[in-house]
Each structure stands twice: as structure tokens, then as C-alpha cells.
Amino acid sequence: MASDPQVTRFVGWPMHTSLRDTEAFLSFSQAEWTKWSAGPLLITSRKDGAILGSTGLAFETLYRASTGFVLAKDAWGSGFASEALAAVVNIAAALSVRRLYALCHVQNKRSAGVLEGCGFLREGTLHKHTVFPNLGVPEPQDVYCYAQTLDRPRAV
């Protein structure tokens, strides 16, 4: 999944081109879990345990974190992103995160729809904000900023 150009088109990290890239991500993930109360998470199939994608929390402070999601192509359109995002919102609320936000490339309509469907509000457009290394465009791109303010865990 992390080496698929279609899957990684709108992510903010370079597509994995070697095992070393994936090992570096695993090391980063371990460091996040050591530093904070959560970090990157895998999205797996309840049916057979297959890895479908990833999501998680990236903490900036104890009360503010960002999230996102990426799914393998064969998991697109099956509701997994919405289910995973709802679970992350609950985890964030249980960890006393008060502001959870996500950035989304303005052309990534599917992800924007998932965020809106999960109760995230579009706060605005951040112009020339994020470089998307897999688009082949070196300039920062416009992104939508979506956010939720959280008070307590919500039902999944």
C-alpha cells in the first residue's frame, strides 16, 4: 500500500520504495508511541486480519492532535475509512484531546467526504501549505483544514 502511486498520491510522506522506508516508518511509529499515549495505527480486516490501511494520532500537545488515513486500493469504497476515523475520534476523546484536525488536499474529494461524514467541519483553506511529494509538484499545495472539538468519547 505504501508503495502504490495511486494510494500515496495525496499523502504528505514519500511513497515507500524500499524495505528501509518501511523500517524507518516502523521506527518512527515506535517513537511516537513511546513519547505520547498513542500514535500510528493499522486498519485491519475483522474477517481475516489483513492489513487494509493505516490511521492514527499525531500529537502536537496533550490536547491537540492531527489525524489522517490511507487505505489500500482494494479497501476503497467499503466504509473502512469512516469506521477507522470514528474509532480514532473516540480514542482521541478518551485521551482528553480537545482539538482533532485533519488536512486534506483540495482535490481529494473522497477523503473530504469521509471527514465531513464523520463530523469534521471544514474550517477553511490553507493556501500553499503542504508539499505532497508523490504528486510530482515541488510547490506547497492548498489543503482544506477539517476539525472537531471533543468533550468525551462518542459511540462508534
C-alpha positions as CSV (number, residue, x, y, z in Angstrom):
1,M,0.0,0.0,0.0
2,A,2.8,2.5,0.9
3,S,4.5,1.8,-2.4
4,D,1.4,2.2,-4.6
5,P,1.4,5.5,-6.5
6,Q,-2.4,5.8,-6.6
7,V,-2.7,5.1,-2.9
8,T,0.0,7.6,-1.9
9,R,-0.9,10.4,-4.3
10,F,-2.4,12.7,-1.7
11,V,-0.3,11.8,1.4
12,G,2.3,14.1,2.9
13,W,5.1,11.5,3.0
14,P,7.1,10.0,0.2
15,M,6.0,6.7,-1.3
16,H,7.9,3.8,0.1
17,T,10.4,2.5,-2.5
18,S,12.4,0.0,-0.3
19,L,12.1,-2.1,2.8
20,R,14.3,0.6,4.5
21,D,11.5,3.1,4.1
22,T,9.0,0.9,5.8
23,E,11.5,0.1,8.6
24,A,12.0,3.8,9.1
25,F,8.3,4.3,9.4
26,L,8.1,1.5,12.0
27,S,10.9,3.1,14.0
28,F,9.1,6.5,13.8
29,S,5.8,4.8,15.0
30,Q,7.5,3.2,17.9
31,A,9.0,6.6,18.9
32,E,5.5,8.2,18.8
33,W,4.0,5.5,21.0
34,T,6.9,5.9,23.4
35,K,6.5,9.7,23.6
36,W,2.7,10.0,23.5
37,S,-0.2,7.9,24.7
38,A,-1.0,6.9,21.1
39,G,0.4,7.1,17.5
40,P,0.1,5.4,14.2
41,L,-2.4,2.6,14.0
42,L,-3.1,-0.2,11.5
43,I,-6.5,-0.7,9.9
44,T,-7.2,-4.4,9.7
45,S,-9.9,-6.7,8.4
46,R,-12.1,-8.2,11.1
47,K,-12.7,-11.1,8.8
48,D,-9.1,-12.3,8.3
49,G,-6.8,-9.7,10.0
50,A,-5.4,-8.5,6.6
51,I,-3.9,-5.0,6.7
52,L,-6.2,-2.6,4.9
53,G,-4.5,0.7,5.7
54,S,-3.4,3.0,8.5
55,T,-4.6,5.9,10.6
56,G,-3.7,7.2,14.0
57,L,-3.0,10.3,16.0
58,A,-0.1,12.7,15.7
59,F,0.1,14.7,18.9
60,E,1.2,18.4,18.9
61,T,0.3,18.9,22.6
62,L,-1.6,16.8,25.2
63,Y,-4.8,18.4,24.0
64,R,-4.2,18.9,20.2
65,A,-3.6,16.2,17.6
66,S,-4.0,15.6,13.9
67,T,-5.2,12.5,12.2
68,G,-5.5,11.1,8.7
69,F,-6.0,7.8,6.9
70,V,-4.7,5.8,4.0
71,L,-6.2,2.6,2.6
72,A,-5.1,0.0,0.1
73,K,-7.0,0.3,-3.2
74,D,-8.9,-2.9,-2.7
75,A,-10.4,-1.4,0.5
76,W,-11.6,1.8,-1.1
77,G,-15.3,2.5,-1.0
78,S,-16.1,-0.1,1.6
79,G,-16.6,2.2,4.6
80,F,-13.3,1.3,6.3
81,A,-12.1,4.8,6.3
82,S,-15.2,6.1,8.1
83,E,-15.1,3.3,10.6
84,A,-11.4,3.8,11.4
85,L,-11.8,7.6,11.6
86,A,-14.8,7.2,14.0
87,A,-12.6,5.0,16.2
88,V,-9.8,7.5,16.2
89,V,-12.1,10.2,17.2
90,N,-13.2,8.1,20.2
91,I,-9.6,7.3,21.1
92,A,-8.7,11.0,20.9
93,A,-11.6,11.9,23.2
94,A,-10.8,9.2,25.7
95,L,-7.2,10.6,25.8
96,S,-8.5,14.1,26.5
97,V,-7.6,15.5,23.1
98,R,-9.8,18.6,22.7
99,R,-8.9,19.6,19.2
100,L,-8.6,16.9,16.5
101,Y,-7.9,18.1,13.0
102,A,-7.0,16.7,9.5
103,L,-5.6,18.3,6.4
104,C,-6.8,17.2,3.0
105,H,-5.6,18.2,-0.4
106,V,-8.3,20.3,-2.1
107,Q,-8.6,17.8,-5.0
108,N,-9.0,14.8,-2.7
109,K,-12.8,14.7,-2.7
110,R,-13.2,11.2,-1.3
111,S,-11.2,12.0,1.8
112,A,-13.0,15.3,2.2
113,G,-16.3,13.3,2.1
114,V,-15.1,10.9,4.7
115,L,-14.1,13.7,7.0
116,E,-17.4,15.5,6.6
117,G,-19.3,12.3,7.1
118,C,-17.5,11.7,10.4
119,G,-18.5,15.1,11.7
120,F,-15.4,17.1,10.9
121,L,-16.1,20.7,10.0
122,R,-14.2,22.4,7.2
123,E,-12.7,25.4,8.8
124,G,-11.1,26.8,5.7
125,T,-8.4,26.5,3.1
126,L,-4.7,26.8,3.9
127,H,-3.1,28.2,0.8
128,K,0.3,26.9,-0.4
129,H,0.5,24.9,2.9
130,T,1.7,21.3,2.2
131,V,4.1,19.6,-0.2
132,F,2.7,16.3,-1.4
133,P,5.9,14.5,-2.5
134,N,4.1,11.9,-4.7
135,L,2.3,14.5,-6.9
136,G,5.5,15.4,-8.7
137,V,4.9,19.1,-7.9
138,P,7.6,20.7,-5.7
139,E,5.5,23.6,-4.6
140,P,3.3,23.6,-1.5
141,Q,-0.4,22.8,-2.3
142,D,-3.6,24.1,-1.0
143,V,-5.3,22.0,1.7
144,Y,-8.6,22.0,3.5
145,C,-8.4,22.1,7.3
146,Y,-11.1,20.0,8.9
147,A,-11.5,19.8,12.7
148,Q,-13.6,18.6,15.6
149,T,-13.6,19.8,19.2
150,L,-14.0,16.9,21.6
151,D,-15.5,16.7,25.0
152,R,-16.0,12.9,25.7
153,P,-15.8,9.6,23.9
154,R,-18.5,9.0,21.3
155,A,-20.2,5.8,20.2
156,V,-18.7,4.1,17.2
